[in-house]
Amino acid sequence: MLALLVAGAIVGWRHYQAAQREGQAVRYSAALGLVRAGKDAEAAKMFAAIGREGKGYAALAAFEEAALLAKAGDEKAAIAAYDRIAASAAFEREFRDLATLLSVVHALPDGDSQALIARLEPLTQSGNPWRATALELTAVARLKAGDRNAALELYKKLADDLAAPQGLRARAAEMAAALAR
């Protein structure tokens, strides 16, 4: 009898989880429909709600919300949305690191270069999948801060880094050549 109750509870729980995922998928699809219809502000609100739910489409929805805020020109809100992702333990480390990178990208024009460099530093460590991008953004921030020599060294390092994507290495080589003049 106990085995039947446990089996019934497991089946019921799985059915509940599947229904939750299905509902989230429907809402996510509806939000994408709003984007296609040009209703970005309404879609951003739906994505924000889905992002707060966790699991399933939450990470995608949270990134969609931030991207829509940036597209609308609300850089502060976009940065805040990316920072929420970066600070949330509900998301995998790779997603949190990506959110940090995107936050820095949007903050670069007006942000404090030293603070941005400090935010990027943990991502520049060996083994991080975003390492090369974080180093490139660090070089940009160093250049913005007026530290041309440090930027040049970073670009040289990236140009020679065989683990970095080819396009990034080529860009870094071009920047190093331009800064060396």
N, C-alpha and C positions, 0 to 999 in steps of 0.2 A: 504493500500500500504506500509506504513511504517513497519507494522508487517511482511509483506512478505520479505522486505529487511533485517530486523533484523533476522528473521528465516533463511534466505539464508546465511547471514553472519555467524551465529552460526554453521550451517551445514558445511559451507566451512572451518571455523576455526577448527572444530573437525576433518574433513577429513585431513587437513594439519597436525594437531598434530599426527594423527594416522600414516600418511605417514612418518613423522619424526621418530616416535618410531620404525616403521617397518624397516626403513633404518638403524637406530642405532642397532637394533637387528641383522640384516644381517651382519653388520660390526663386531659386537661383536662375532658372530658365526664364521666369517672368521678369526678373531684373535685367537680364540680358536683352529681353524683348523691349524693355523700356529704353535701354541704351540705343538699340537700333531705331527706335521711334524718336530719338532725340530728346528724351526726357531724363537727362543725366542726373539732375538733382534728386528726382524721385527714385531713380535707380540706386544712387549713392546711399540713400536712406535704407533701402531694402538690403543692399549689400552690407551696410553697417549692422543691421539687425541679425543677418545670417552670420556675420563674423563674430558677433558676441555669443552665439550659441555654442561654438566649439565643435570639433569633429566634423567629418564630412566635408562640406564645401566651405567651412569657416575660413580657412587660410586663403583660398581663392577669392572669396567674397571680401575679406579684409583688404587684400591687395587691389581688388577692383574699386572699392570705395576710395582708397587713397589715390589711385590713378585718376578717377573721375574728379576728385577734388582738385588735383593738380591741373587737369585739363580745363577746369572751370576758372583757373587762375588763382585759386585760394591756396597759395603755397604754404601758409601757416597751418591751415587745416590739414593739408596733405602731409606735411612734416609730422604733425601731431598723430595722424592716423598711422603713418609708418612707425613712429616711435611707440605707439601702443602695441603694434605687432612685435616689434623688437623686444619689448619688455614683457611680453606674455609667455608664461611657461606652458600655455596651452598649445603653442606651435613648436614644431621641430627647430632645432638649432640652425639648420640651413636657411629656413624661412626667416627666422629672427635676424640672422646675419644679412640676408638679402634686404630686409626691411631697413636695417641700419644703413646699408649702402645707398638705398634709394632716398632715405631721409637726408643723408649727407649730400647727395646729388642736388636735391632741391634746396638745401640750405647753403650750398657753396656761394651763390652770387652775393648774398647779404650776411652770411654767417661769419662767426669768429673762426678764422683759419686754425688757430691753435686748438680750440675746442673740437673742431671737426677732425683734426689730425689725431687728437687723443681718442676720439670715438672710433676711428678707423684702426688704431694700433692693434687691438686684439685680433682683428681680422687679417692682419698682415703676417700672422704666424704661419710657419710651415704646417701643412696638413689641412689648412682651411680651404675649402673649395673656391672661396671668393678672394683668395690671397692676391692674385694678380690685379684684379679690379680694385681692391682696396689700396694696393701700392700705387696704382695709377691715379686714383683719387687723392691719395696722400701727396703725390707729386704735384698735382694741380693745386691743392691747398697750400703747399709750400711755395709754389710759384706766386700764388695770389698774396701770400704773406710777405713776398719780396725776397725769399730765400732761394735765389736762382741756383746756387751751387748745390744745395740739398736736392732740389728738383732734378737737376741734371744728373746727379748720382743715382737717383731712383729710376729715372728714365733709362740710363745706361744698364742698370741692374735688370730692369724688365726686358730690355732689348735682347739681353743675353740669356734670359731665363727660358730654357727649353720646355719647361712645364707650363709656361704661359701660353694662352691661345695665340695663334699666328698673327691674327689681325691686331691684337693688342701689342704684340712684340714689334710689328711693323710701325704702328703708331708711336710707340716709345722710341724706336730708332729715329724716326723723323723728328720727334721733339728733342731728343738728345742732340741731333745734328743742328737743329735750329738754335738751341741754347748754347752750343759750343762755339758759335760764331762770335 
